[in-house]
Structures are given as structure tokens and as C-alpha cells.
Amino acid sequence: MVKETMTSEERLMAAISLEKPDRVPIAINLDTAPAARLLGLNSWEVVSQGFGPQLDVVLQVFDEYGGWDGVGGLLPPDLFPVSGMRAKPPSEGSPENQVLEGEVWKPEEYDLLVEVGWQRFVNEQLVFRVSDMTKAEEIAELGSEWMGFLVRFVEEVKKRGAQPYGIMPNVHPFFWMSLTRSMVKFTEDLYYRPDVVERALKAIVPEWTRFAIELSKGMNSKIFFFAEERAGCFFYPMKIFERFWWPYTVEIVDALWSEGIVSLFHLDQCWDQNIPYFKQLPKGSAIIDLDGTTDIFAAKEVLGGHLCIGGDVHPSLLCLGKPEEVEAYCKRLIDEVGRDGGLILGVGCSVPYEAKPENLRAFIETGKNYVPW
């Protein structure tokens, strides 16, 4: 075991600041379903017991696997409705959380969204369309329960010497509109009603950003997590990205950075063509977390010395590979992406449901013990 001279927080912040830590920091997004499976439990039974047991299984995996530096990725299905999304909880035949994407709101409601704002639009309209809740008091009660859960999550993670890796998983406003309008309908909006979409983004991005800052400060977190999978070159041409995503993203990052908060971009799908744009962000202001689809080595060539990169041990490798293959790929990441600092070793997206225990152990142990500098 390598002698550690830094705390998890110091290690993560060194990587984000593009410095060489004592060893590469490890951050893992681990949801309830794979955590339960790693412990030999039924995830659908764990989820039915509420937020507490869902956190407990993640913490038990953390303890049994020797721990890591950044802990993130917990997504209870009960919470999707408070973002306006319908979710299907795990069941015996389908053990993972699923977002049931659909057209939750209509194009004529863009005006209402702009008028009342993002949060009121969700709380007063969408929640009741995607859940069994019928009263505002139920939403408030769920929100209060979730905030209590977040407090406990932060306390338990820090008690173990680790750091919460982004307080609450959120989606970029562009991604939120795509999920709640549905991808097909939102794409129609982008092409046939572009001015309407742009007006909505201009209205809700400042509100969303204030929420991000308030939540981060309330939880004393220096990293704010948000996911985006649909704005990149895999789905849309650059003209869509340049008009509807990038300007608002710069606005978000600048606002967070002015408050000392780092933006954690969880970028799913391929962003190869988009990566150079991130060089325009302030140095050290963001983590570009990749899922194994974007070329992480090419991204390093572009962003090295400017932004920290996270990733990207592919879920297929954790499910189908051998421990020695996982070890070899982790070493390559450390050698080539982390050679001069700026790497947070992570799983592509999150730990998959079918991950082999021996492969997850190889991933963690390699990150903790392989220090080529």
C-alpha cells in the first residue's frame, strides 16, 4: 500500500487544481442497484425501504471495498418526479432505476415556464403529471426528507474520511428540457421553435444556477455535479451546441466559479468535437467527467494543464473483463492522463449493475497503489 500523505479532500482538490497528488484520487458513482447486487441483496427490496437503506448499502460497499475519495451517484427513484420526470423503480424483472421519458409538457407551455420559472413550473405542474402526489404538502414533505438524507449522506461520507462527489445529481437545463419534453419533441422545438427554446433557457438558467449555488453552500460543498448527455456531437450538429448549450454553460460555470464552486460535468455519449470549447472556461474551474465514449486521451491532449479530467473505466470492462485488464487500463489512464496531474480516476458513467466484484476491487486497488511519479 502506498503511503498516503493527503486527505481525500486535499487529493481531489490537488487534481482539480492540476497538481500532482500523493496518488490519483478515485471517485465512484454508485447507485443503489449495483451496490445491493455487490452485497448479494435484492435492489428492488432495498429501494422499497426508503432513502436510508439505499444509502446504507452504498456505505456498506464503501466499507467492504476499502473506501475511495469521492462518493457520488445515488439516485433514489422517488426523487425523479420532483424534477418533473417519471421513473420506474426497480423490480425483480428490471433491477435498476429507469426514467420513463415522455412528453410531460406541451410546446404551448413554454410561455408558462418563462412566466413562473423552472421550480414553480415543476412543483405546480409537472410533479402531479408524473407521480401519484396530489398536494403541494406532499412535495414539501418529500423535499424535506431528501434534504435530511443529504445531510446524513454528507456526514457519513466525511466520517469515513471521503468527500461527497457533487452533492445532488442534477441535469443541465438543456438536458432537463429534453427529458421532460422528450428527445423527439425537444428536437422539433430546437428546429421549428428555436426562439422559444432560447427564451426559456435565458429565463431558467439564472434560477437553476442560483439553486446550484445555494445547495452547494448549504451543504458546504466545493463541487456541483450536473449531467448532460444530449448536447454533444453524438446527437446534434455543432450549430445546436453553439447556440443552445455552450453560452448558457459558460454562464453557469462562471457563476459557480465566482463563488468558489467547481462544475462537475458528467458527460455521457461522445463529445469529441465539443471538447475544445471547454478550453474557454477558466483554468481549474471544472471537471470533465467522461463515460468511455469520448476519447479521453485526445481530451487530455486538448485540456491538459487547463481542466481536470475524470473517468473513464468502461462499464463493459467492469462487467466482462478480467481484473488484470481493469488494472492495465487504470495504469494507462494514470500514466497518460494523470502523468502531470489533473486526473480523477473514475468509472465510465457509474458502476454498472453487472460489475464483477473482483473487477471493482482491481479498479480501487490499482488507483490506490499505482503511483508512477
C-alpha positions, -999 to 999 in steps of 0.1 A, spaced: 0 0 0 13 34 -10 19 57 20 -7 85 18 2 120 27 -30 137 18 -67 136 29 -93 127 3 -103 164 1 -67 175 -4 -62 148 -31 -93 157 -50 -86 195 -49 -50 189 -60 -62 171 -91 -88 197 -98 -61 224 -94 -39 204 -119 -13 195 -94 2 161 -87 -14 145 -56 2 118 -35 -17 93 -56 -45 96 -81 -78 104 -64 -106 79 -70 -143 89 -74 -171 65 -79 -207 70 -88 -225 41 -72 -263 37 -73 -284 15 -51 -290 -13 -76 -253 -23 -82 -245 -17 -46 -272 -41 -35 -261 -67 -60 -225 -64 -49 -237 -73 -14 -260 -101 -26 -292 -82 -19 -323 -75 -40 -322 -39 -51 -359 -37 -55 -364 -47 -19 -338 -21 -7 -354 7 -27 -389 -1 -12 -375 6 22 -367 43 16 -338 67 14 -320 54 45 -315 18 34 -305 29 0 -276 50 15 -267 21 38 -260 -3 10 -237 22 -7 -219 29 25 -215 -9 32 -199 -14 -2 -176 16 5 -165 0 38 -161 -35 24 -141 -24 -6 -117 -3 14 -131 31 5 -123 57 -21 -121 95 -22 -152 109 -39 -186 93 -33 -214 101 -56 -242 88 -79 -270 79 -55 -303 83 -74 -334 72 -55 -363 67 -80 -387 86 -56 -368 118 -64 -373 118 -102 -408 132 -100 -396 163 -81 -376 171 -113 -407 165 -135 -396 131 -147 -415 99 -144 -394 70 -131 -399 32 -128 -385 18 -96 -365 -14 -96 -384 -47 -98 -374 -83 -99 -375 -83 -137 -359 -49 -141 -334 -43 -112 -323 -7 -120 -339 27 -118 -353 38 -151 -365 72 -163 -396 67 -184 -391 95 -209 -422 111 -224 -438 144 -234 -447 157 -200 -455 192 -212 -465 207 -245 -449 234 -266 -476 259 -258 -464 257 -221 -430 274 -228 -447 307 -221 -458 294 -187 -424 281 -179 -409 315 -187 -435 333 -167 -434 313 -134 -399 299 -136 -383 265 -136 -390 254 -100 -426 266 -98 -433 250 -132 -421 217 -119 -438 219 -85 -471 233 -97 -474 214 -129 -451 185 -137 -449 167 -104 -486 159 -105 -484 146 -140 -456 121 -133 -464 109 -98 -493 99 -76 -488 130 -55 -519 153 -54 -510 180 -29 -482 206 -25 -477 194 10 -466 160 -3 -439 176 -25 -427 197 5 -426 166 27 -405 146 1 -382 176 -3 -377 178 34 -370 141 37 -345 144 9 -326 173 25 -324 153 57 -310 124 37 -284 147 20 -273 159 54 -268 123 66 -251 114 33 -225 142 38 -220 133 74 -215 96 68 -191 101 38 -170 127 57 -170 104 88 -152 79 66 -126 104 55 -140 107 20 -158 136 2 -192 138 -14 -185 140 -51 -211 165 -61 -239 170 -36 -271 161 -56 -271 147 -91 -287 173 -114 -292 176 -151 -282 206 -172 -312 228 -181 -309 218 -217 -309 181 -207 -339 187 -184 -360 202 -212 -350 173 -234 -360 147 -208 -393 164 -199 -404 174 -234 -389 140 -247 -360 140 -271 -380 138 -302 -403 167 -293 -375 188 -279 -355 183 -311 -386 195 -331 -386 226 -308 -349 232 -315 -355 233 -352 -390 246 -356 -393 268 -325 -357 279 -317 -365 314 -304 -390 299 -279 -364 274 -266 -338 302 -264 -362 324 -244 -369 296 -220 -332 289 -215 -325 326 -208 -353 326 -182 -345 294 -163 -307 292 -164 -302 320 -138 -327 304 -115 -311 270 -119 -277 285 -112 -289 302 -80 -303 268 -69 -269 252 -76 -250 278 -56 -274 277 -26 -274 240 -24 -236 238 -26 -232 264 1 -259 248 22 -240 215 21 -206 231 23 -196 215 -10 -170 229 -34 -182 207 -63 -215 208 -81 -225 178 -102 -246 181 -133 -252 156 -161 -256 162 -198 -258 135 -225 -277 151 -254 -260 184 -263 -228 169 -277 -218 159 -312 -232 124 -309 -268 137 -312 -266 173 -326 -246 193 -351 -223 220 -337 -247 248 -345 -271 234 -319 -244 231 -293 -231 265 -300 -265 283 -298 -284 264 -272 -259 248 -248 -225 265 -248 -234 301 -239 -256 290 -210 -230 266 -198 -204 293 -197 -228 314 -177 -233 286 -152 -196 278 -148 -187 315 -144 -213 320 -117 -203 289 -98 -166 296 -101 -171 332 -87 -184 315 -56 -155 291 -54 -176 261 -67 -162 237 -93 -185 225 -120 -185 187 -124 -196 179 -159 -209 144 -162 -208 140 -200 -223 109 -214 -220 98 -251 -194 112 -275 -182 148 -271 -150 145 -292 -159 175 -314 -170 196 -284 -141 191 -261 -120 221 -274 -147 245 -263 -141 237 -227 -106 253 -230 -125 286 -229 -136 280 -193 -114 295 -165 -85 273 -156 -93 248 -129 -130 257 -128 -144 224 -139 -140 186 -141 -148 170 -174 -161 135 -164 -162 111 -194 -180 78 -198 -157 58 -220 -174 70 -253 -154 103 -257 -117 97 -264 -103 106 -230 -67 105 -243 -75 130 -271 -93 151 -245 -62 152 -224 -42 165 -253 -66 194 -256 -74 201 -219 -42 190 -202 -29 218 -179 -62 236 -181 -91 214 -167 -92 182 -147 -105 151 -164 -124 123 -147 -130 88 -159 -132 65 -176 -131 28 -169 -158 15 -192 -188 -4 -177 -182 -32 -202 -147 -37 -189 -160 -39 -153 -187 -64 -164 -169 -86 -189 -132 -80 -184 -107 -96 -161 -91 -80 -131 -58 -78 -149 -74 -60 -178 -90 -35 -154 -56 -30 -137 -39 -25 -171 -64 1 -182 -63 20 -149 -25 22 -152 -28 35 -187 -51 62 -175 -28 72 -147 3 71 -170 -12 90 -199 -40 112 -185 -27 117 -150 10 119 -158 13 156 -149 -18 158 -126 -54 166 -135 -69 131 -134 -96 118 -111 -98 80 -117 -134 70 -122 -159 46 -137 -174 55 -171 -207 70 -160 -213 48 -129 -207 13 -116 -229 -10 -137 -254 -34 -123 -234 -65 -136 -200 -53 -124 -178 -82 -111 -167 -77 -75 -132 -87 -84 -130 -60 -111 -143 -32 -89 -116 -43 -63 -89 -42 -90 -101 -7 -100 -99 6 -65 -67 -12 -55 -48 0 -87 -58 36 -81 -46 34 -45 -13 16 -52 0 26 -87 20 59 -84 44 62 -113 57 96 -102 
